Amino acid sequence: MSSTEKKNVVDRRKFLLSGVATGAALGLGDKMAAAAPAPAKAAKPNIILYLSDQFRWDFLGAAGLNGSTRTPNLDTLAANGKNFTYTVTNQPVCAPARSVMLTGLYATETGVWHNGIGMNQTLPTLATELHKAGYSTNLIGKWHLAPNTEAEGGGVGFVKPEWRGGFLDLWEAANALEHTTHPYEGTIYDGDGKEITYKDQYRVDFITDRAERFLRQKHDKPFLLFISQLEPHQQNDWDNRIVGPKGSAERFQNSHVPPDLRNLPGNWQQELPDYYGACEAIDSSVGRVRKILEDENLADNTIFVFLSDHGCHFMTRNQEYKRSVHNASSRIPLLIHGPGFEGNQKIEQMVGIIDIAPTLLEAAGVAVPSTMNGTSILPLTRDEKARASWPNEHLIQISESMTGRAIRTRDWTYCIAEITGATSEPAAKVYQEYQMYDQRNDPYEQTNLAGRKEFRKQADVLQAKLKKLIVASGEPEPEIRPAKLYP
């Protein structure tokens, strides 16, 4: 609708309202009210859940921490909507994080406590509940929540319907997109298992093409569209290299190095330029999708969510890119715009990826299942009392790199680990203090305070809070042994 058309609509509305008021003054109110049509029922909002894999929170230009990143479209999104500036993932690895995001439960509750496990099929998800409420539920890109083997209904490619978590309409995906595609060629699968291939096109742009195809169709019901990109995740079978669009390495030479990386060994020297390029491609994709929404007159009634499943520490904290409690790995971007999320606002309270499903269900006017552990963050956008009383603490579960648990607050990170280093079970009965960081004085987490006697009192406070969170997640209270050595 043009600005002139919008003005005419507003002027007409004012005229009609003034006419009703005049009629009331003349004693004609009842007759006019009877003649006036009933107000139209507001349509349920569409929802686009745009997930970028392994996108660091501080690579948003809107965060103001990185002068080299190029994210104008995401910055515009942040400027027009809600920017949740302190968001954490409750499990910093791909499949578990996705399961948490879609179910509002911890990874140990979804069954996906490490990669390669199929998500519990009986659980309500964002998609199942929206579908019950009359939504079409659609996914394009990476899934990663079906079992590892074809015999069980999963594998790396095609996913059988029973393992799709409630996405029952358009399905154009691969269970493990990093294994069926490469940056410039690959294959995804439709709902019947038919191959959809691309070649000589960057993967981000291919996924965006498929999203455009969907969005330009006629929609006779509200929709949930999950756009699940792989970038800036590394290409697993190419020596874990991050691959940006062609020319990225040259264009982003000598770019800003985040302070948490500078003093630590890792592979950031080689991989950062391509990472910048991949992030820029994601930003361009977001801009394109939002332009399509405008073109198709969908923008005003669509909630657009941008987030990541976890961050990226470039092998500085362990032998790969994530699976740690550090900010580089566990803090994620979260931007939301649309019905219920209008107007620029920076929200500094700590929220988690576990809160996404209940938030979007509430925003859509759909009942939130009582089984969900997450909390809707909608009150933070409109209620000062809610902001003042917000708990600002989250449980993080760690798997694969170690069996660990951590509490994140605005001021502290306190992490415990299974003492033998075993990673074959989802949880442990006995942990030992492993890491403790003062986020106020050491935001880049260069000094581990676990085992320092002068911080014993603070460690005890955090330990007690962590035990409560562990029990609330459905696990028995563990034994936590004090750190004996200062690393």
C-alpha positions in Angstrom: 0.0 0.0 0.0 1.4 3.4 -0.9 1.8 6.2 1.6 -1.1 8.1 -0.1 -3.3 5.1 0.1 -2.4 4.6 3.8 -3.2 8.3 4.4 -6.6 7.9 2.7 -7.4 4.9 4.8 -6.5 6.8 8.0 -8.5 9.9 6.9 -11.5 7.7 6.1 -11.3 6.0 9.5 -11.2 9.4 11.2 -14.2 10.6 9.2 -16.2 7.5 10.1 -15.3 7.8 13.7 -16.3 11.5 13.8 -19.6 10.5 12.1 -20.4 8.0 14.8 -19.6 10.6 17.4 -21.9 13.1 15.7 -24.7 10.5 15.4 -24.4 9.8 19.1 -24.8 13.5 19.9 -28.0 13.6 17.8 -29.4 10.6 19.6 -28.7 8.2 16.7 -26.0 6.2 18.4 -28.0 3.0 18.7 -29.1 3.0 15.1 -25.6 3.7 13.8 -24.1 1.1 16.1 -26.6 -1.4 14.8 -25.7 -0.5 11.2 -22.0 -0.4 11.7 -20.2 -3.7 10.7 -18.6 -5.7 13.5 -14.8 -5.0 13.7 -12.8 -7.6 11.7 -11.1 -10.2 13.7 -7.3 -9.7 13.7 -5.5 -12.4 11.6 -3.1 -14.6 13.4 0.5 -13.4 12.6 2.7 -15.3 10.3 6.0 -16.3 11.9 9.4 -16.6 10.2 12.1 -18.2 12.4 15.4 -17.4 10.7 18.3 -19.4 12.2 21.9 -18.9 11.3 24.2 -21.6 12.5 27.2 -20.6 14.6 26.7 -16.8 14.3 28.5 -14.9 17.1 26.5 -12.4 19.0 29.2 -9.7 18.7 29.2 -9.9 14.9 26.0 -7.9 14.7 26.9 -4.3 13.8 24.1 -3.2 16.2 26.0 -4.7 19.1 28.6 -1.9 18.6 31.6 -4.2 19.3 32.9 -5.0 15.8 33.8 -2.3 13.2 34.5 -4.8 10.4 31.3 -6.8 10.3 28.8 -5.8 7.6 25.3 -6.4 8.7 23.1 -3.4 7.6 19.9 -5.5 7.2 20.2 -7.0 10.7 21.1 -3.6 12.1 17.9 -2.2 10.6 16.0 -5.1 12.1 17.5 -4.3 15.5 16.7 -0.6 15.0 13.0 -1.2 14.3 12.3 -4.1 16.6 13.4 -5.8 19.8 17.1 -6.5 20.4 17.5 -8.9 23.2 21.2 -8.1 23.9 21.9 -10.8 26.5 20.7 -14.0 25.0 22.3 -17.4 25.7 21.9 -20.9 24.2 21.1 -23.5 26.8 23.2 -26.1 24.9 26.0 -24.8 22.7 26.0 -27.4 19.9 23.8 -27.8 16.8 21.2 -30.5 17.3 20.6 -30.1 21.1 20.2 -26.3 20.7 17.6 -26.8 18.0 15.7 -29.2 20.2 15.7 -26.7 23.0 14.5 -23.9 20.8 11.6 -25.8 19.3 10.3 -27.5 22.5 11.0 -25.1 25.3 12.7 -27.9 27.2 16.3 -28.7 28.1 18.3 -31.0 25.8 18.3 -33.8 28.4 14.4 -33.5 28.4 14.1 -33.6 24.5 16.3 -36.7 24.3 18.8 -34.8 22.0 21.5 -34.4 24.6 24.2 -34.7 21.8 24.2 -34.6 18.0 22.8 -37.6 16.2 19.9 -38.5 18.4 16.3 -38.2 17.2 14.1 -35.8 19.1 11.4 -37.4 21.3 8.4 -37.7 19.0 5.8 -37.3 21.7 6.8 -33.8 22.7 4.8 -30.7 21.8 6.9 -28.3 19.7 6.4 -24.8 18.3 5.4 -26.4 15.1 2.9 -29.0 16.5 1.1 -26.4 18.5 0.9 -23.9 15.7 -0.4 -26.6 13.3 -3.1 -27.5 15.8 -4.1 -23.8 15.8 -4.5 -23.7 12.0 -1.0 -22.7 10.9 0.8 -24.3 8.0 4.2 -25.4 9.3 7.1 -25.3 6.9 10.9 -25.8 6.9 13.7 -25.1 4.5 17.4 -25.9 5.1 19.0 -27.8 8.0 17.0 -30.0 10.4 19.5 -32.2 12.5 16.8 -33.6 14.8 16.3 -37.0 13.2 18.3 -40.1 14.1 21.7 -40.7 12.6 20.7 -43.7 10.5 18.3 -44.3 7.6 17.0 -47.4 9.2 15.6 -45.3 12.1 14.0 -42.8 9.7 16.9 -40.3 9.5 20.4 -40.3 8.2 22.1 -37.3 6.6 19.5 -36.5 4.0 15.8 -37.3 3.7 13.8 -37.3 6.9 10.7 -39.4 7.3 7.6 -37.4 8.4 7.4 -38.9 11.9 10.8 -37.3 12.6 9.9 -33.8 11.4 8.8 -32.3 14.8 5.5 -31.1 13.5 6.6 -29.5 10.3 3.9 -31.1 8.2 3.5 -28.9 5.1 6.4 -27.6 3.0 9.6 -29.7 3.7 12.8 -28.9 1.8 15.6 -29.9 4.0 18.5 -32.3 4.8 18.9 -33.7 8.2 22.6 -32.9 8.2 22.9 -30.1 5.6 26.7 -30.0 6.1 27.0 -33.5 4.8 24.6 -33.3 1.7 25.8 -29.9 0.5 29.0 -27.9 0.0 29.3 -24.1 -0.3 28.6 -24.1 -4.0 26.7 -27.3 -4.7 24.6 -29.9 -3.0 21.2 -31.5 -2.4 18.2 -31.2 -0.1 15.1 -33.3 -0.2 11.4 -32.5 -0.4 8.7 -34.1 1.7 8.5 -37.1 -0.6 12.3 -37.6 -0.7 12.8 -36.0 -4.2 16.1 -34.3 -4.6 16.4 -30.6 -5.0 19.9 -29.7 -6.2 21.9 -26.6 -6.8 25.3 -25.8 -8.4 27.5 -22.8 -8.9 25.4 -20.8 -6.3 26.4 -20.0 -2.7 24.4 -22.2 -0.3 22.9 -19.2 1.6 21.5 -17.8 -1.6 20.1 -21.2 -2.6 18.2 -21.6 0.7 17.0 -18.0 0.3 15.7 -18.8 -3.2 13.6 -21.6 -1.8 12.2 -19.3 0.9 11.3 -16.7 -1.8 9.5 -19.4 -3.8 7.4 -20.2 -0.7 6.7 -16.6 0.3 5.5 -15.5 -3.1 2.8 -18.2 -3.2 -0.7 -17.5 -2.1 -1.3 -18.4 1.5 -4.8 -19.2 2.7 -3.8 -19.7 6.4 -1.2 -18.2 8.7 2.2 -19.9 8.3 5.3 -20.8 10.3 8.4 -20.8 8.1 11.6 -22.0 9.6 14.6 -20.9 7.4 17.5 -22.9 8.8 20.8 -21.8 7.2 24.1 -23.6 7.7 26.4 -20.5 7.4 28.7 -19.4 9.0 29.2 -23.0 10.2 32.3 -24.8 9.0 32.3 -27.3 6.2 33.0 -30.6 8.1 34.5 -32.6 5.3 36.8 -29.8 4.2 39.1 -29.9 7.2 36.5 -28.0 9.2 37.1 -24.9 7.1 34.7 -22.0 7.1 33.9 -21.0 3.6 32.4 -17.6 2.8 31.3 -16.4 -0.7 34.1 -16.2 -3.2 36.4 -13.3 -2.5 35.6 -13.1 1.2 39.2 -14.0 2.3 40.5 -11.0 0.2 37.8 -8.5 1.2 38.1 -9.2 4.9 41.8 -9.4 5.3 43.1 -7.8 8.5 39.6 -7.3 9.9 38.8 -6.7 13.6 39.8 -9.6 15.8 37.5 -10.0 18.8 39.4 -9.5 22.1 38.5 -12.9 23.4 40.5 -14.5 20.6 43.6 -12.4 20.4 45.6 -13.9 23.3 44.6 -17.5 22.6 45.8 -20.1 20.1 43.2 -21.4 17.7 42.5 -21.1 14.0 41.0 -17.6 13.9 43.9 -16.2 11.9 43.0 -18.4 9.0 39.2 -18.6 9.3 38.0 -15.1 10.4 38.0 -13.6 6.9 35.7 -16.3 5.5 33.6 -16.1 8.6 33.0 -12.4 8.1 32.0 -13.1 4.5 29.5 -15.9 5.5 28.0 -13.5 8.1 27.6 -10.8 5.4 25.9 -13.4 3.2 23.4 -14.2 6.0 22.7 -10.5 6.4 22.0 -10.1 2.7 19.7 -13.0 2.9 17.7 -11.5 5.8 17.4 -8.3 3.8 16.1 -10.1 0.8 13.5 -12.1 2.8 12.2 -8.9 4.5 12.0 -7.2 1.1 9.9 -10.1 -0.2 7.6 -9.7 2.8 7.1 -6.0 1.9 6.5 -6.9 -1.8 3.9 -9.5 -0.9 2.1 -7.3 1.7 3.0 -9.8 4.5 5.4 -7.6 6.5 2.8 -6.0 8.8 1.4 -9.3 9.9 4.6 -11.3 10.2 6.8 -11.9 13.3 10.4 -12.1 12.0 12.9 -13.7 14.4 16.6 -13.8 13.8 18.9 -15.9 16.1 21.6 -18.5 16.1 21.9 -21.8 17.8 25.3 -21.0 19.3 28.4 -19.0 18.6 32.0 -19.7 17.5 35.3 -19.6 19.5 37.6 -20.7 16.6 39.2 -23.6 18.5 40.5 -21.3 21.3 38.6 -23.0 24.1 38.7 -26.7 22.9 39.5 -28.6 19.8 36.6 -27.3 17.7 34.3 -24.3 17.4 31.6 -24.5 20.2 30.6 -26.8 23.1 31.9 -24.4 25.8 30.4 -22.0 28.3 32.4 -19.0 27.1 30.6 -15.9 25.6 32.0 -16.7 22.1 30.2 -20.0 22.2 27.1 -19.5 24.4 25.9 -16.0 23.7 23.8 -15.6 20.6 22.0 -12.8 18.8 18.2 -12.5 19.1 16.2 -9.9 17.1 12.4 -9.9 16.9 10.1 -7.6 14.9 6.4 -7.8 14.0 3.1 -7.9 15.8 3.7 -7.7 19.5 7.3 -6.7 18.9 6.9 -3.3 17.3 9.1 -0.4 18.2 12.8 -0.1 18.8 13.9 -1.4 22.2 17.1 -2.9 23.6 16.2 -5.5 26.3 19.2 -6.3 28.5 17.6 -8.9 30.7 19.1 -12.4 30.2 16.9 -14.7 28.1 17.6 -18.2 26.7 17.0 -20.2 23.5 14.7 -22.3 25.7 12.3 -19.3 25.8 11.7 -19.0 22.0 8.9 -21.5 21.6 6.7 -20.2 24.5 7.3 -16.6 23.4 6.2 -17.2 19.9 3.2 -19.3 20.9 2.0 -16.5 23.2 2.6 -13.9 20.5 0.4 -16.0 18.2 -2.3 -16.3 20.8 -1.8 -20.1 21.1 -1.7 -21.8 24.5 1.7 -22.7 25.8 1.9 -26.4 26.9 2.4 -26.7 30.6 5.3 -29.1 29.9 7.5 -26.3 28.5 10.3 -25.2 30.9 11.0 -22.0 29.0 9.3 -18.7 29.8 7.7 -16.2 27.4 9.8 -13.1 27.1 7.0 -11.0 25.8 6.5 -9.3 29.2 10.0 -7.9 28.9 8.8 -5.8 26.0 6.0 -4.0 27.8 6.1 -4.5 31.6 8.6 -2.6 33.7 7.8 -4.8 36.7 8.6 -7.9 34.7 11.9 -6.4 33.7 12.7 -5.5 37.3 11.9 -8.9 38.7 13.4 -11.0 35.9 15.7 -13.7 37.3 18.6 -13.2 34.9 20.1 -16.6 35.2 20.2 -19.7 32.9 21.3 -23.3 33.0 23.7 -24.4 30.3 24.2 -28.1 29.6 27.4 -29.2 27.9 28.0 -32.5 26.0 30.5 -34.0 23.6 33.5 -31.9 24.6 32.8 -32.8 28.2 29.8 -33.6 30.4 29.2 -30.3 32.1 26.7 -27.9 33.7 26.9 -24.2 34.1 25.0 -21.3 35.4 25.1 -18.0 33.5 24.2 -14.7 35.2 24.8 -11.2 34.1 27.8 -11.1 36.4 29.2 -14.6 36.6 29.8 -17.8 34.8 30.2 -20.9 37.0 30.9 -24.3 35.3 31.3 -27.8 36.6 32.5 -30.9 34.7 32.4 -34.7 35.1 35.7 -35.5 36.8 36.8 -38.4 34.6 36.2 -36.6 31.3 33.6 -39.2 30.2 31.1 -38.0 27.6 29.0 -41.2 27.1 26.1 -40.3 29.4 23.8 -37.2 29.4 24.6 -36.3 33.0 26.8 -37.3 35.9 26.3 -37.9 39.6 29.5 -36.2 40.6 31.1 -33.1 39.1 34.0 -30.9 39.9 34.3 -27.1 39.7 36.0 -26.3 36.4 35.6 -22.7 35.3 34.5 -19.5 36.9 34.5 -16.1 35.2 33.8 -12.6 36.4 31.8 -11.1 33.6 32.0 -7.5 35.0 35.7 -7.3 35.2 36.7 -10.0 32.7 34.1 -10.0 29.8 36.6 -11.7 27.5 37.1 -14.6 30.0 40.9 -14.6 30.1 41.2 -15.5 33.8 39.6 -18.6 35.2 38.8 -18.0 38.9 37.8 -21.6 39.8 39.9 -22.7 42.8 40.8 -19.2 43.9 40.2 -19.1 47.7 39.3 -15.4 47.6 36.3 -16.3 45.4 35.1 -19.2 47.5 32.1 -17.4 49.0 30.9 -16.4 45.5 31.5 -19.9 44.2 29.3 -21.3 47.0 26.4 -18.9 46.1 26.6 -19.9 42.4 26.9 -23.6 43.2 23.7 -23.5 45.3 21.8 -21.7 42.4 23.2 -24.1 39.9 22.0 -27.1 41.9 18.5 -25.7 41.9 18.5 -25.2 38.2 19.8 -28.7 37.6 16.9 -30.1 39.7 14.4 -27.9 37.9 15.6 -29.4 34.6 14.6 -32.9 35.8 17.9 -34.2 37.0 18.8 -35.3 40.6 20.9 -33.0 42.6 24.6 -33.8 41.9 27.6 -33.8 44.2 29.9 -30.9 43.3 33.5 -31.1 44.5 35.6 -28.0 44.9 38.3 -27.2 42.5 41.6 -28.1 44.2 44.1 -26.6 41.7 44.1 -23.2 40.2 44.6 -23.7 36.4 
